[in-house]
Amino acid sequence: PPPAMASHTSPPPAKTAGEPPQGDVPNPRFGMTEPISRAGPSAGDLRSTKGLEEGLRKFGLYESRVEMQRRESVLGELEGVVTEWVRRVCLAQGMTEGMAAASGVRIYTFGSYRLGVNGPGADIDTLCVTPRHIDRARDVFGLPAYAGGPAPPAENVLVEILRASGKVEDLVAVAEAYVPVVKMKYNGVEIDLLCACLQVNSLPEDFDILNNAVLRNVDDATQRSINGVRVTDAILELVPNIENFRTTLRAVKFWAKRRGVYSNVMGFLGGVAWAILVARICQLYPNAAPSVLLSRFFKVLEFWKWPGPVLLRPIAHDGVADLAFKEWNPTLNPADRRHLMPVITPAYPAMNSTHNVSLSTLAIIKKEISRGKTLLDQNTESGSFDELFEKSGFFCECKNYLEVDICALGLEKARRWKGLVESKLRFLIHKLESIPNLTVHPFPVDFSNPRENEPSLCVTSFFFGLSFDFPNETEKKVNFTEPVNEWRMQVHDWPDRDQEMFVEVFPIKRKQLPSCVTPAINPAGRLKKKKRKSEGVVPDPSTNKVPRLDGENGEEKLAPEVAAAAVEAAEVKAAEDGAAAAGAAEAVAVGVEAAGDGLVPGAGDAEKVGEDAAGEGATDLPASVLV
């Protein structure tokens, strides 16, 4: 790629300018509090880290140099496409060639690729930054300037230019999304492309995306689009050692995916939240080796006093008085007080990256963190991490499940419909959490579940584990009909839905799980085919009918260098006290720092979970499904 582009798309080098060398860091403090320990790595720590890295490579988490070069080539080509696109739009508005060339355009990457922890085949989160004369709706998505008006010429519309390039496939443009996005494969590389149109006439050579002034006068969609790059670069600025951070984060993300706790949309934690948590541990142990950082990750988070927030730096308001974005602030915003596991982004406007976490998913995350700490405490000497990375036993842990089938005719419809329904699954979780005697365990992995008798129907299935705790043996009934049908009606009300897009929901026993989940349970054999009958369901007392939920209309891990037990015990206490102090100090800091400004919801706060949960999940539920 061109040199100008490489600086803001390629991951920064492992040791950047001014980064402290491996060993004792001269700066005594990182983040919100003093470090818990500044100890450097022992020989044992380094051996353990080598074993960790070898394990990660064994699992195929590092991409080859050839694939890295292919990604860089694709990004270079993409920059060429958007540069030509901006030139065309400028000329169409009567600008001269010189003015069009001076307008400027930037391509940035963010997320796992920018952090340097992406694996083979992972997508690239990409942001295109343009000056004010580019209109997102018109020039990116090709929408008319006004209702009923003419569409812009296809040769000036980015999505049409991409479609016609011959190098793009599976392009899906979602202009109405909370963060408008173009999803595509460019020369086989998956890319999620966002666009931020800034209120400037041109983008200078020294353009700094971390300068808060770039947010002046932009709309909410632009602020949310640009926030990913600003947060990613801020995280990299705030960690003591980028290389150690990367290795630890790669391990944590792999663990989270294997254990079924990686999914922002399903109420678990997404990539940004896990990156912030790992960065905070790196601040608390600035000179530790990755193997120690990984063990400290689980230890500190097990002791963390939620909902005390995790912050990488204080929420500052200098230079943003004239910006109207509201920030995460539980002192001023009642909805923010209901967040269960706040992990706050380090760039303005400060946002809670975990606002989707619910009571059920928080309990699951805590359980998995406790399991990780126990395993690493037991395996300190062995240096093996295989047991930590074992796959979740989700499909063997429950006797009862709820299956959610997302159905559509045709791949294009299926992609759009699945994205919409998946974004609404957390509301179903809230409704199920309101049912007495029921504990719900969402599993954030989808399964392609084709039906032999309907080959043209694209079906994607999600599964929720169901556990029951009845106060007595006589009343062992739970009714899913009303909350499930309320949720189905909510998703079916999507304006772009047609009759070939629908959702089916039904309770099943473990033995009725479909064959598509077999690899996740028993690779050596196949499961019995699920029966579609509502077996184990008793009639609703009010209607004396069996409730059907599948119909179209609602029918129903301390450090290895610690040699003495006394030292170990002291360090445990330090970790406990440090975590508690960090949580308390950060909570106080938020109250003090944020109290003076009524500043913002975070990305995704358009649908405030606290408010939605309170408004949607408070229904009295009759009993009717036999367990």
Buried (B, 14 or more C-beta within 10 A) or exposed (E): BEEEBEEBBBBBEBEEEEBBEBEEBEEEEBBBBBBBBBBBBBEBBBBBBBBBBEBBEEBEBBBEEEBBEBBBEBBBBBBBBBBEBBBBBBBBEEBEEEBBBBBBBBBBBBBBBBBBBBBEEBBBBBBBBBBBBBBBBBBBBBBEEEEEEEEBEEEBBBBBBBBEBEBBEEBBBBBEBBBBBBBBBBBEBBBBBBBBBBEBEBBEEEBEBEEBEBBBEBEBBBBBBBBBBBBBBBBBBBBBBBBBBBBBBBBBBBBBBBBBBBBBBBBBBBBBBBBBBBBBBBBBBBBBBBBBBBBBBBBBBBBBEBBBBBBBBBBEBEEBEEBBBBBBBBBBBEBBEBBBBBBBBBBBBBBBBBBBBBBBBBBBBBEBBEBBBEBBBEBBEEBBBEEBBEEBEBBEEBEBBBBBBBBBBBEEBBBBBBBBBBBBBBBBBBBBBBBEBBBBBBBBBBBEBEBEEEEEBBBBBBBBBBBBEBEEEEEEBBBBBBBBBBBBEBBBEBEEBEEBBBBBBBBBBBEBBBEBBBEBBEEEEEBEEBEEEBEEBBEBEEEEEBBBBBBEEBBBBBBBBBEEEEEEEEBBEBBBEBBBBBBEBBBEBBBEBBEEBEBBBBBBBEBBBBEBBEEBBEEEBEBBBEB
